[in-house]
Amino acid sequence: MEELLWPQGAPFATGTGDEDKPAVTPYLASNKESKTAAVVVCPGGGYEMRADHEGEPIALWMNTLGISAFVLRYRVAPYRNPVPLTDVQRAIRYVRHRADEWNIDPQRVGVLGFSAGGHLAATAATLYDRGATDAEDPVDRQSSRPDLAIFCYPVISMREGITHEGSRNNLLGPNPDESLIARFSCEENVTADTPPTFLWHTSEDGLVSAINSLLFASALKRNGIFFDLHVYEKGHHGLGLAEDNEHARTWTDQCASWLKQNGFRE
């Protein structure tokens, strides 16, 4: 059952249909003995749609690791910046706000995204705030900083020659000015406070260049942030769980190990 992030109506909404109502669909882990970690899942789709195979299947896989997952229905085109970022920040706050009810540790809330959803996750990991303690809405008192991040063949940069043009056009519009390009080129916004990050890509990806992941990993290294980076040789864009790719499908095992190392699972 989906949960509307703004039951009384979302900011910037231009209509009243489902696509105007950002929401999360909870997939709660069954562990009753202790609080679980949680991950907000951002499917890809070029900021034009959201790919189903990067939503529920990922949440169900997280459940096998004892992690609760929340698949985010964030707003896409014709919505543009700042709407998707507003939605993912609200989702992270919302999970923390209801952590007790859902048996979740509010200090272990991460974000995961694919392709353009990876860009959305990366903006959440680099453009966040600690919450407004005096906010009238109690959800807005929560921090929007994820405790860790997972990017799967992500769009990272908005720079010409690196970015995915469709994602950039849908998010920032045609001919965005330099300030917008810089703000949403996530590799340029990494700091010493950016959360630990797991990244994977394929060098064969012809739609979103692996340079995106390499740039973000380099920025993490420069700022002293621990990360895992896996670039597989073969595989088309949009693999999801990559179950049909014998080599790249190992990303889930590597990620599960990394999640354990970072305290998100037993």
N, C-alpha and C positions, 0 to 999 in steps of 0.2 A: 504494500500500500504506500503510494507516494506521499510525501510530506511537503506541502507548499512552504517555501522559505519566507514568504511574506503573505500570510493568509488574508490580510486585508488589502492586498494589492501591492505589486512590486514597483519600486521606483523606476522611472523611465518607461513604464509600460505604455504601449500605444494601442492596446486592444484588450480583449478579455478571453481569448482562446488559450489553449494549453501552451502554445509557443510564447505567450506573453506572461506565463506564470512559472518562473523557475522553481524547481523542486528537486528533492532527493528521494530516491527509493532505497530504503534501508534493507540490508542483508546482514542480519545480526548473527554473530558467532554464538554457538550454543554453550560456551563455557559459563557455568553458573558459579564456579568456585572462586574466581577472581576476576577483576576487571580486565577487559580486553583492550588491545589497541584498535584503532580505526583508521580507515583510509577513504578519502573522498576521491571517486573515480571520475575522470573527465574523458569521455570518448572523443575521438577525433572526427574530422569531417570538414576541414578547411574553413571553419567558422561559417559554414553554409548549412551543414546538417550534423547529425551525431550518429556515428556508426554503431549499430547494435552489437556487433561482435566484439566491440571494445568496451562494452558496458556490463551486462549481466554475467557473461562468462568469466569476466575478470573478477567480479564480486564473488561469484561462487568459488573460484580458485582461492581467493583471499580467505573465505570461510574455512576451506580445508586446512589453512595454516593457523586457524584459531583467531583470525582477525576479522572484525566487523567491517563491512564496506557500505558505501553510500554512493550510488550512481547518480551523478548530477545531470539534470536537464537544465543546462545553461542556455541563455538566449543567443541565437545566431542570426545571420543576415535575414532581414534588413537591419537588425540591431547591430550597432557598432560600439567601439570604445566610448565610454567606460563600462558598458553594460556587462560583458562577460566577466571581467575582473570583479565587478561588484557582486555578481552571482556566486563566483567561487569563494570569495571572501566571506560572504554570508553563509555559505554551506559549511565552511570550517567553523565559524562562530556558532552556527546552529547545532552542529554535532557536539561541541563543547558545552553549550547551554543545556542540552538534554543528556549529558553524559551519565548522570546518576540513573536516570530512567532506563537508559539503554545498556547499563553495566559496562561503561567505557571509561578508561582512564583519560581524563582531559589533557594530560601531559604527554599523551602518545596518540596524536592525531596527525596523520600524514596526508599527502596528496599525490595522486598518480594520474598521468595523462599520456595519451597517444597522439602523435602528429600535431595538429593544431590544438588538440586537448593537452598535448605536452607543452605547447607554448602557454596555454592557460595555466597549467600547473606551475610552469616556470615563473610566470608573472606573480602567481600566489606566493612562490618561494622567495621572490626578490622585492615585491611591492606589497608590503603588509603593514599593519599597525598593531598595537597591543590592546586595542579596545578603548572605548571612552567610558571611564568609570562613572561619569555623571549622566550617561545616556538614558533617556526615558525608556527606550526599548531595551530590556535586559539582554537580548541577544547581542546587541551592539556593544555591550560591556566586555564581551569576550575577545580575546586575541584572534587575529586572522592569520598569525604566523604558523605554518605547518611545522611539525617537529621533525619530519624528514620528507624527502621527495623522490619520486620515481618517474623518469621521463623515458618513454618508449618511442623511438624514431621521431624525436620532437622537432618541430619548428622552434628555433631559439631566437634567431636574429631577424630583424626587419630590414637589414641592409641589402641593397641591390647586389645581385650575384650570389647571395647566400640564402636569402629567405625563400619561402614558397609564396609566389606572387599572389595566388588566389587567396591565401589566408590573410596576407597583408592588406589586399584590397577590401576584403570583407570586414576586416577589423578596423582599419584606419582610413579606408576610403582611397580614392585615387589621389596621387600626388600629395601624400602627407608631408607636413613640414618636418624640419630636422628635429624639433623638440619631441614630437611624437615618435619618430623613428628611434631616437635615443632612449626614450622612456620604455619602449616595448622591445628593444633589443636586449634580451635578458642577460646575455653575456656581459653587458656593460654595467649591470646593476648588482652584480655579486659583491658581497661584503664579507667581513669576518663573522657576521651574524647569520649568513645564509645557512639553511639546514643541510645536514648530510644528504647526499644525493646518489641515486643509482641511475645510470643511463645505459641504454642499449640502442644500437642502430645496425644497419647492414651497409657495407661499402658499395653494394650493388644498387642501393636505393636510388632510383632515378627521379623521384618526385621531390623528396626532401633530402638534401645532401647531408651525409654524415659529418660534414664540416660543422654543422650546427651543434651536434653533441660534443665534438672536439673543442669547439670554442668555449662552451660552457664548462667543460672539464678543466680546460686550461685556466679559466677564471677562478674556478674553485681552488685549484692548486696555488695560484698566486695569492689567494686570500687565506690559505691554511685550512681549508675545509676538506674533510675526508670524503672520498667518493669511490664508487665502483664504476668503471667504464668498460663496456663490452661492445666491440664492433665486429660483427660476423661478416664473413666474406660474401656469401650469397643470400639472396632473399629480396623479394619485391617489397614495395612500400605497403603498409597496412596489414602486417602479418598477424596482429593480435597475439593470441597465445602461441602461434607458430607451430601448431601441432603437426602440420604436414611438412615441416622443414626439419630434417633430422638434426642438423647442426644448431640452427637458431633457436629451436624449441628449448634448448638448455637454459635459455634466459630465465625461465621460471624457477629452475633449481638454483641458479646463481642468486636470483633475487630473494628467494626464500632463505638462503644461507645468510645473505646480507641483512635481511630483516631480523633474523635471530641475533646476529652480531650487534645490531643496533637496538636490541631490547624490545622489539615489537612482537616477538613470539617466543614460546618456550623452546 
